[in-house]
Amino acid sequence: MPASPDLKPRSPLKSFTKRSKRRAAADLQVTCSVTNLQSFTVYQVRVRERCTDFIYDSDWGYSDPIMTTMPVQAGVPADMRIVPNSITAFFFDVSWQAGASGQCIFKEWVMEVYQTSPDPEDWAFAPLPSLQDPPGVW
């Protein structure tokens, strides 16, 4: 099957060679994993058999175009809380449980902290909740 007209043959993105000491039979099923691809991208594969004497090499066989899937994003962090006894005038520790990793290759955590009261006089008089208070008490 020739290459699809909309996918012009070009130099291969990846080149793999699968070697075997000897070819067992004409119906030998061969599998080769292709890695380090981009998600949600169309690829086409071509394969041929090479022989010790190049004049016997096969022609190229072409796959149908395939599209890689969208990656599974990492899960939402859960059980977020202030670490007991870590609150000071200028500091506190936060802990959480990481969500499912999905297909994420971890790089870093990003945490944003917002002041919930824009006027310092408002929050200066707000009671500081204890970690034992049920939600909504403060």
BAGU-868931 format. One line per field, with one value per residue: z, y, x of N, C-alpha, C, O, CB in turn. Coordinates in Angstrom, 1 decimal. Atoms other than C-alpha are relative to their C-alpha. Glycine has a CB too. Layout:
<badrens>
nw	Z/... $
nv	Y/... $
nu	X/... $
caw	Z/... $
cav	Y/... $
cau	X/... $
cw	Z/... $
cv	Y/... $
cu	X/... $
ow	Z/... $
ov	Y/... $
ou	X/... $
cbw	Z/... $
cbv	Y/... $
cbu	X/... $
</badrens>
This chain:
<badrens>
nw	0.0/0.1/-1.0/0.2/0.7/-0.9/-0.8/1.0/-0.6/-0.4/-0.8/-1.1/-1.3/-0.8/0.8/-0.9/0.6/-0.9/0.6/-0.4/0.5/1.2/0.3/-0.2/1.0/0.7/-0.8/-1.3/-0.5/-0.7/-0.7/-0.4/-0.7/0.4/-1.2/0.0/1.0/-0.5/-0.1/0.9/1.2/1.0/0.5/0.9/-0.2/1.1/-0.4/1.0/-0.4/0.6/0.1/0.0/1.4/0.2/1.1/-0.4/-1.0/0.4/0.2/-1.2/-0.3/-0.7/-0.9/0.2/-1.0/-1.3/-0.9/-1.5/-0.9/-0.9/-1.3/-1.2/-0.9/-1.4/-0.8/-0.9/-1.4/-0.9/-1.4/-0.2/-1.4/-0.7/-0.9/-1.4/-0.7/0.9/0.3/-0.8/0.5/1.4/0.6/-0.3/0.9/0.6/0.5/0.8/0.6/1.5/0.8/0.9/0.9/1.4/0.8/-0.4/-0.5/-0.9/0.2/-1.2/-0.5/0.0/-1.0/0.0/-1.2/0.2/-1.2/0.2/-0.4/0.6/-0.9/-1.2/-1.2/-0.1/-0.5/-1.3/-1.1/0.2/-1.0/0.6/-0.3/-0.4/1.0/-0.5/0.3/1.3/1.1/-0.1/-1.4/0.1 $
nv	-1.2/-1.2/-1.0/-0.8/-1.2/-1.2/0.2/0.2/0.6/-0.8/0.7/0.5/-0.7/1.0/1.1/1.1/1.2/1.2/1.0/1.4/0.9/0.6/-0.2/1.3/0.4/-1.1/-0.6/-0.5/-1.3/-0.8/-1.2/-0.9/-1.1/-1.3/-0.9/-1.4/-0.7/-1.1/0.4/-0.5/-0.2/1.0/0.6/1.2/0.9/0.8/1.1/0.9/1.0/-0.2/1.3/-0.1/-0.6/-1.1/0.1/0.8/-0.8/-0.2/-1.4/-0.5/0.2/-1.2/0.1/-1.1/-1.0/0.2/-1.2/0.2/-0.5/-1.1/0.6/0.0/-1.0/0.4/-0.2/-1.1/0.3/0.1/0.0/-1.2/-0.6/-0.6/1.0/-0.4/-0.7/-0.7/-1.3/-1.1/-1.3/-0.2/1.3/1.3/1.1/0.6/1.3/0.6/1.3/-0.1/0.7/1.0/-0.6/0.0/0.2/-1.1/0.1/-1.1/-1.1/-0.8/-0.4/-1.5/-0.4/-1.4/-0.4/-1.2/-0.7/0.0/-1.3/-1.0/-1.1/0.6/-0.2/1.0/1.3/-0.2/0.3/1.3/1.0/1.0/1.3/1.1/1.1/0.9/-0.6/0.6/-1.0/-0.9/-0.6/-1.3 $
nu	0.9/-0.9/0.3/1.2/-0.3/-0.1/-1.2/-1.1/-1.2/-1.1/-0.9/0.7/-0.1/-0.8/-0.4/-0.2/-0.4/0.3/-0.9/0.2/-1.1/0.4/1.4/0.6/1.0/0.5/1.1/-0.6/0.6/-1.0/0.5/-1.0/0.6/-0.4/0.1/-0.3/0.9/0.8/1.4/1.0/-0.8/0.2/-1.3/0.1/-1.2/-0.4/-0.9/-0.4/-1.0/-1.3/-0.7/-1.4/-0.2/1.0/0.9/1.1/0.8/1.4/0.5/0.6/1.4/0.5/1.2/1.0/-0.3/0.6/-0.1/-0.2/1.1/-0.3/-0.5/0.9/-0.7/-0.2/1.2/0.0/-0.4/1.1/-0.3/-0.9/0.1/-1.1/-0.7/0.2/-1.1/-1.0/0.4/-0.6/0.5/-0.5/-0.4/0.7/-0.2/1.2/-0.3/1.1/-0.3/-0.1/1.0/-0.6/-1.0/0.3/-1.2/-0.8/-1.4/-0.1/-0.9/0.0/1.2/0.2/1.0/0.3/0.6/0.7/0.5/1.5/0.6/-0.9/-0.3/-0.7/0.8/1.0/-0.6/-0.7/0.9/0.6/-0.6/-0.8/0.6/-0.8/0.1/1.0/1.3/0.6/0.1/1.1/0.0/-0.7 $
caw	0.0/-1.0/1.4/2.0/-0.4/2.6/4.4/2.2/2.9/4.7/6.7/9.6/13.0/14.7/13.2/14.9/13.9/15.3/14.8/15.0/14.6/12.0/10.4/11.6/9.2/6.7/9.2/12.0/14.0/15.0/17.5/18.1/20.5/19.3/22.2/22.9/20.5/20.9/22.1/19.8/16.7/13.4/12.5/9.8/10.0/7.3/7.6/5.4/5.7/5.1/3.9/4.0/0.2/-0.4/-3.7/-1.8/0.6/0.6/-0.5/2.2/3.8/5.1/8.0/7.9/9.6/13.3/15.9/19.4/22.2/24.4/27.6/30.9/33.1/36.7/39.3/41.5/44.8/47.7/51.5/51.5/55.1/57.2/59.1/62.8/64.9/61.9/61.9/63.0/62.3/58.9/58.0/57.8/56.2/53.9/53.2/50.6/49.0/45.4/42.9/40.5/38.3/35.0/32.3/34.0/34.3/37.4/37.1/40.1/42.4/42.0/44.9/44.9/48.1/48.1/50.8/51.2/52.8/50.8/53.7/56.4/59.0/58.2/58.6/61.6/63.6/62.1/64.7/63.8/63.5/65.3/63.2/65.4/64.5/62.0/58.6/58.7/62.4/61.4 $
cav	0.0/3.4/6.3/8.2/11.3/13.7/12.2/12.8/10.5/12.3/11.4/9.2/10.8/7.7/4.8/1.4/-1.8/-5.1/-7.8/-11.6/-14.3/-16.0/-15.6/-18.5/-18.4/-16.2/-15.6/-14.4/-11.7/-9.0/-6.2/-3.1/-0.3/3.3/5.8/9.5/10.6/13.7/13.3/14.0/13.8/11.9/9.4/6.8/3.9/2.2/-1.1/-3.2/-6.3/-5.9/-8.9/-9.6/-8.9/-5.6/-6.7/-9.0/-6.3/-6.0/-2.9/-0.7/-1.6/1.3/1.5/3.5/6.9/6.7/9.4/9.3/9.9/12.9/12.4/11.7/14.7/14.4/14.2/17.1/17.3/16.4/16.6/20.1/21.4/23.6/21.6/21.7/24.0/25.6/28.9/32.0/35.7/35.4/31.7/28.4/25.0/23.4/19.7/17.7/14.3/14.1/13.1/10.2/10.7/10.0/10.3/13.2/13.3/15.3/18.7/20.8/21.8/25.3/26.8/30.1/31.9/34.6/37.2/36.8/40.1/43.1/45.6/44.8/46.3/43.7/40.7/42.2/41.6/38.3/35.4/32.9/29.5/26.5/23.4/21.6/24.0/22.4/24.2/27.3/28.2/31.0 $
cau	0.0/1.6/1.8/-1.3/-1.5/-2.0/1.0/4.0/7.0/9.7/12.7/11.6/10.9/12.3/14.1/14.0/15.7/14.4/17.0/16.6/19.2/17.1/13.7/11.5/8.6/6.8/3.9/6.3/4.5/6.9/6.2/8.2/7.3/7.5/8.1/8.6/5.8/3.7/0.1/-2.9/-0.6/-1.0/1.8/2.3/4.7/6.6/8.5/10.6/12.8/16.5/18.5/22.2/22.2/20.4/19.0/16.6/15.3/11.5/9.6/8.2/4.9/2.8/0.4/-2.8/-2.4/-2.9/-3.5/-2.0/-4.5/-4.8/-2.8/-4.5/-3.8/-2.7/-5.5/-6.5/-4.6/-6.8/-7.0/-5.4/-4.8/-2.7/-0.1/-1.0/1.2/2.8/0.9/2.9/2.5/4.3/4.3/2.3/2.8/0.3/0.1/-2.0/-2.3/-1.2/-3.8/-3.4/-0.4/-2.1/0.5/2.1/5.9/6.3/8.0/7.0/4.2/2.7/0.9/-0.9/-1.9/-4.5/-5.3/-9.1/-9.7/-8.4/-8.5/-5.8/-8.2/-10.8/-8.5/-6.7/-9.9/-10.9/-10.6/-8.0/-9.6/-8.2/-7.6/-10.1/-13.0/-15.5/-15.7/-17.9/-17.2/-14.9 $
cw	0.0/1.2/-0.3/-0.7/1.0/0.9/-0.9/0.8/0.3/0.8/1.3/1.3/0.9/-0.9/1.0/-0.9/0.9/-0.7/0.6/-0.6/-1.3/-0.1/0.1/-1.1/-0.7/0.8/1.4/0.4/0.8/0.6/0.4/0.6/-0.5/1.2/-0.3/-1.2/0.7/0.1/-1.1/-1.4/-1.0/-0.4/-1.0/0.1/-1.3/0.4/-1.2/0.6/-0.7/0.0/-0.1/-1.4/-0.3/-1.1/0.3/1.1/-0.5/-0.3/1.3/0.1/0.9/0.9/-0.4/1.0/1.3/0.8/1.4/0.8/0.7/1.3/1.1/1.0/1.4/0.7/0.9/1.4/1.0/1.5/0.4/1.4/0.4/1.0/1.4/0.6/-0.9/-0.2/0.9/-0.6/-1.5/-0.8/0.4/-1.0/-0.5/-0.5/-0.9/-0.5/-1.5/-0.6/-0.8/-1.0/-1.5/-0.8/0.2/0.4/0.8/-0.2/1.3/0.5/-0.1/1.0/0.0/1.3/-0.2/1.4/-0.3/0.5/-0.5/0.9/1.2/1.3/0.2/0.5/1.3/1.1/-0.2/1.0/-0.8/0.4/0.5/-1.0/0.5/-0.3/-1.2/-1.0/0.3/1.4/-0.1/-1.2 $
cv	1.2/0.9/0.7/1.3/1.2/-0.1/-0.3/-0.7/1.0/-0.8/-0.5/0.8/-0.9/-1.2/-1.1/-1.2/-1.2/-1.1/-1.4/-0.8/-0.7/0.2/-1.4/-0.4/1.3/0.7/0.5/1.3/0.7/1.3/0.9/1.2/1.3/1.0/1.4/0.7/1.2/-0.5/0.8/0.5/-1.2/-0.5/-1.1/-0.7/-0.7/-1.0/-0.8/-1.0/0.2/-1.4/0.2/0.5/0.9/-0.2/-0.9/0.7/0.2/1.5/0.4/-0.3/1.2/-0.3/1.1/1.1/-0.3/1.3/-0.4/0.6/1.3/-0.6/0.1/0.9/-0.5/0.4/1.2/-0.4/0.0/0.1/1.1/0.5/0.7/-1.0/0.5/0.6/0.7/1.5/1.0/1.3/0.1/-1.3/-1.1/-1.0/-0.6/-1.4/-0.5/-1.4/0.2/-0.8/-1.1/0.6/0.1/-0.3/1.1/-0.4/1.2/1.0/0.7/0.2/1.5/0.2/1.5/0.3/1.3/0.6/0.1/1.2/1.1/1.1/-0.6/0.2/-1.1/-1.3/0.1/-0.4/-1.4/-1.1/-1.0/-1.4/-1.0/-1.1/-1.0/0.6/-0.6/1.1/0.9/0.7/1.4/0.7 $
cu	0.9/-0.4/-1.2/0.3/0.2/1.2/1.2/1.2/1.1/1.0/-0.7/0.3/0.9/0.3/0.4/0.5/-0.2/0.8/-0.4/1.1/-0.4/-1.6/-0.7/-1.0/-0.6/-1.1/0.5/-0.6/1.1/-0.6/1.1/-0.7/0.6/-0.3/0.4/-0.7/-0.7/-1.5/-0.8/0.7/-0.2/1.4/-0.4/1.3/0.2/1.0/0.4/1.0/1.3/0.7/1.5/0.5/-1.1/-0.9/-1.3/-0.9/-1.4/-0.3/-0.5/-1.5/-0.4/-1.2/-1.0/0.5/-0.6/0.2/0.2/-1.1/0.4/0.5/-1.0/0.7/0.0/-1.3/0.1/0.5/-1.2/0.4/0.9/-0.3/1.2/0.6/-0.2/1.3/1.0/-0.3/0.7/-0.5/0.3/0.1/-1.0/0.4/-1.3/0.4/-1.2/0.4/0.0/-1.1/0.6/0.9/-0.4/1.2/1.0/1.4/0.3/1.1/0.1/-1.4/-0.1/-1.1/-0.2/-0.7/-0.6/-0.4/-1.5/-0.7/0.9/0.4/0.7/-0.8/-1.0/0.6/0.7/-0.9/-0.7/0.6/0.7/-0.6/1.0/-0.2/-1.1/-1.5/-0.6/-0.1/-1.3/-0.1/0.6/-0.5 $
ow	0.9/1.8/-1.5/-0.4/0.7/1.6/-1.2/1.9/-0.6/1.2/1.9/1.6/1.6/-1.8/1.9/-2.0/2.1/-1.8/1.8/-1.7/-2.3/0.9/-0.7/-1.6/-0.2/0.6/2.3/-0.4/1.7/-0.1/0.9/0.0/-0.6/1.6/-1.4/-1.8/1.9/-0.8/-1.6/-1.8/-0.5/-0.7/-1.0/0.3/-2.0/1.3/-2.2/1.6/-2.0/0.9/-0.2/-1.5/-0.5/-1.1/-0.4/1.6/-1.7/0.0/2.3/-0.9/1.8/0.5/-1.1/2.0/1.4/0.5/1.9/0.3/0.8/1.7/1.1/1.4/1.8/0.4/1.2/1.9/0.8/1.7/1.1/1.8/-0.1/1.7/1.7/0.4/-0.4/-0.9/2.2/-1.4/-2.2/-1.8/1.5/-2.2/0.3/-1.0/-0.7/-0.4/-2.1/-0.1/-0.7/-1.5/-2.2/-0.5/-0.6/1.1/0.4/-0.5/1.9/-0.2/0.1/0.9/0.0/1.7/-0.6/2.3/-1.3/0.2/-0.1/0.7/1.9/2.2/1.3/1.4/1.9/2.2/0.7/1.2/-1.9/1.5/0.1/-1.7/-0.3/-0.2/-2.2/-0.6/0.7/1.5/0.6/-1.4 $
ov	1.3/0.8/0.9/1.9/2.1/0.8/-1.4/-0.3/1.8/-1.9/0.3/1.3/-0.4/-1.5/-1.0/-1.4/-1.2/-1.5/-1.5/-0.5/-0.8/0.3/-2.3/-1.5/2.4/1.9/0.6/2.3/0.2/1.9/0.4/1.8/1.4/1.1/1.8/1.6/1.2/-1.2/1.8/1.6/-2.3/0.2/-1.6/-0.1/-1.1/-0.7/-0.9/-0.8/0.4/-2.2/1.4/1.1/0.5/0.3/-0.9/0.2/0.3/2.4/-0.4/-0.3/1.6/-1.0/2.0/0.8/-0.7/2.1/-1.2/1.6/1.6/-1.7/1.0/0.6/-1.4/1.3/1.7/-1.4/0.8/0.2/0.9/0.8/0.5/-1.6/1.7/0.1/1.0/2.2/0.9/1.3/0.8/-1.3/-1.1/-0.7/-0.6/-1.6/0.1/-1.8/0.7/-1.9/-1.3/1.7/0.9/-1.2/1.4/-1.3/2.3/0.6/0.9/0.0/2.2/-0.3/2.2/-0.5/2.3/-0.2/0.7/1.4/1.2/1.7/-1.4/-0.6/-1.5/-1.9/-0.9/-0.9/-1.8/-1.1/-1.5/-1.7/-1.0/-1.1/-1.8/-0.2/-0.8/2.3/0.4/1.6/2.3/1.9 $
ou	1.7/-1.4/-1.6/1.4/1.0/1.5/1.4/1.5/1.3/0.7/-1.5/1.4/1.7/-0.5/1.2/0.0/0.3/0.5/-0.8/1.5/0.3/-2.2/-0.3/-0.9/-0.4/-1.4/-0.3/-0.5/1.6/-1.5/2.2/-1.7/1.8/-1.4/0.9/-0.1/-0.7/-1.9/-0.4/0.5/-0.2/2.3/-1.5/2.4/-0.7/1.9/-0.3/1.6/1.3/0.5/2.0/1.5/-2.2/-2.1/-2.2/-1.8/-1.6/0.5/-0.7/-2.2/0.3/-2.1/-0.7/1.1/-1.8/1.1/-0.5/-1.7/1.6/0.1/-1.9/1.8/-0.7/-2.0/1.3/0.2/-2.1/1.6/1.9/-1.5/2.3/-0.1/0.1/2.4/2.1/0.4/0.7/-1.4/-0.4/0.8/-1.6/0.8/-2.3/1.5/-2.3/1.6/-1.0/-1.4/1.9/0.7/0.2/1.9/1.8/1.6/0.4/2.2/1.2/-2.4/0.9/-2.2/0.8/-1.6/0.0/-0.8/-1.9/-1.8/2.1/1.4/0.1/-0.7/-1.3/0.1/1.0/-0.5/-1.5/1.8/0.3/-0.6/2.2/-1.2/-1.5/-2.4/0.1/-0.1/-2.3/-0.9/0.2/-0.1 $
cbw	1.2/-1.3/0.2/1.3/-1.0/0.7/1.1/-0.5/-0.8/0.7/0.4/0.3/0.6/1.2/-0.9/0.8/-0.5/0.0/0.3/-0.4/1.0/-0.1/-1.4/1.4/0.6/-1.3/0.2/-0.1/1.0/-1.1/1.2/-1.3/1.5/-1.3/1.1/-0.2/-0.7/-0.9/1.4/0.6/0.3/-1.2/1.2/-1.5/1.2/-1.3/1.1/-1.2/-0.2/0.7/-1.3/0.3/-1.0/-0.1/-1.2/0.6/0.2/1.1/-1.1/0.0/0.7/-1.0/1.5/0.3/-0.6/0.8/-0.2/0.4/0.9/0.3/0.4/0.6/-0.1/0.6/0.8/0.1/0.4/-0.1/0.5/-1.0/0.9/0.7/-0.4/0.9/0.9/-1.3/0.2/-0.1/0.7/0.0/0.5/0.1/0.7/-1.3/1.2/-1.2/0.5/-0.5/-0.9/-0.7/0.1/-0.4/-1.5/1.1/-1.3/1.4/-1.1/-0.2/1.5/-1.5/1.5/-1.2/1.2/-0.9/0.2/0.7/1.5/-1.2/0.3/0.1/0.1/-1.4/-1.1/0.2/0.1/-1.5/0.8/0.5/-1.2/1.5/-0.1/1.5/-0.2/0.3/-1.3/-0.3/1.0/0.0 $
cbv	0.0/0.7/0.9/0.3/0.3/0.1/-1.1/1.4/-1.2/1.3/0.8/-1.4/0.2/-0.5/0.3/-0.4/0.0/-0.3/0.3/-0.5/-1.0/-1.5/0.7/0.0/-0.8/-0.4/-1.0/0.1/-0.3/0.4/-0.4/0.5/-0.1/0.5/-0.6/0.1/-1.0/1.3/0.3/1.3/0.3/0.5/-0.6/0.5/-1.0/0.8/-0.9/0.7/-1.5/1.0/-0.7/-1.4/-1.2/1.3/-0.7/-1.3/1.4/-0.5/0.1/1.6/-1.4/1.1/0.2/-0.5/1.4/-1.2/1.0/0.4/-1.1/0.9/0.8/-1.5/1.3/0.7/-1.2/0.6/1.0/-1.4/-1.3/1.0/-1.1/1.4/-0.1/-1.2/-1.0/-0.7/0.2/-0.1/1.1/0.8/-0.5/0.2/-1.1/0.8/-1.0/0.9/-1.0/-0.5/0.9/-0.8/-0.8/1.4/-0.1/0.9/-0.2/-0.6/0.9/1.3/-0.5/0.5/-0.5/0.5/0.0/-0.2/1.4/-1.2/0.1/0.6/0.8/0.7/1.4/-0.3/-0.5/1.4/1.1/-0.5/-0.6/0.1/-0.6/-0.4/-0.7/-0.2/1.5/-0.6/-0.7/-0.7/-0.9/-0.1 $
cbu	-1.0/-0.1/1.2/-0.8/-1.0/-1.3/-0.2/0.5/0.5/-0.4/1.3/0.4/-1.4/-0.9/1.2/-1.3/1.5/-1.5/1.4/-1.5/0.4/0.3/-0.3/-0.8/-1.1/-0.6/-1.1/1.5/-1.3/1.1/-0.9/0.9/0.1/-0.6/0.8/1.5/-0.9/0.1/-0.6/-0.7/1.5/-0.8/0.7/-0.3/-0.3/0.5/-0.7/0.7/-0.6/0.8/-0.5/0.7/0.2/0.7/0.7/0.5/0.7/-0.9/-1.1/0.2/-0.2/-0.3/0.4/-1.4/-0.4/0.7/-1.2/1.4/-0.5/-1.3/1.3/-0.2/-0.8/1.2/-0.4/-1.4/1.1/-0.8/0.5/-0.2/-0.4/-0.5/1.5/-0.4/0.7/0.1/-1.5/1.6/0.7/1.2/1.4/-1.5/0.9/-0.5/0.2/-0.3/-1.2/1.4/-0.8/-1.2/1.3/-0.7/-0.4/-0.6/1.1/0.1/-0.3/0.7/-0.2/-0.4/0.4/-0.8/1.0/-1.3/0.7/-0.6/-0.1/-0.8/-1.2/1.3/-0.6/-0.6/0.9/0.5/-1.1/0.3/-1.2/1.5/-0.8/-0.2/1.3/0.1/0.1/-1.4/-0.1/-1.3/0.7/1.5 $
</badrens>
